[in-house]
Amino acid sequence: MRKTTTTSTTTENETPVSPTTDGRHDDALPSTDFTTLILSLHHSALMHLGDAPHPEGETMVRDLRLARQSIDMIAMLEEKTKGNLAGDEERLIHQVLLELRLRFVEAQKNA
């Protein structure tokens, strides 16, 4: 039996890049940083609020429980990182939470 292994390489900014199944490297993914995490949770909340389409289809489905969970995760990150963020990261998380909370209240009114 032949043993196969996969290895990761590192790009210029020391981000691990794993090879695809055909051996090529897929470097099309966004960087992994705090801003990307917040924007990902933001989009998830928008999707659950019915304000953005689901990635697997064009229909928009509202699930306020899941929207609330995404908003709560962002709020938890804000609390846990207080005093440790750069100014632009603090502004981003504050703006995202403000927007999502307003949209959530509006969605509850229309439910």
ABEGO torsion letter per residue (X at the ends): XBBBBBBBBBBAAGBBBBBBAAGBBBAABBBBBAAAAAAAAAAAAAAAAGABBBAABABBBBBAAAAAAAAAAAAAAAAAABGABBAAAAAAAAAAAAAAAAAAAAAAAAX
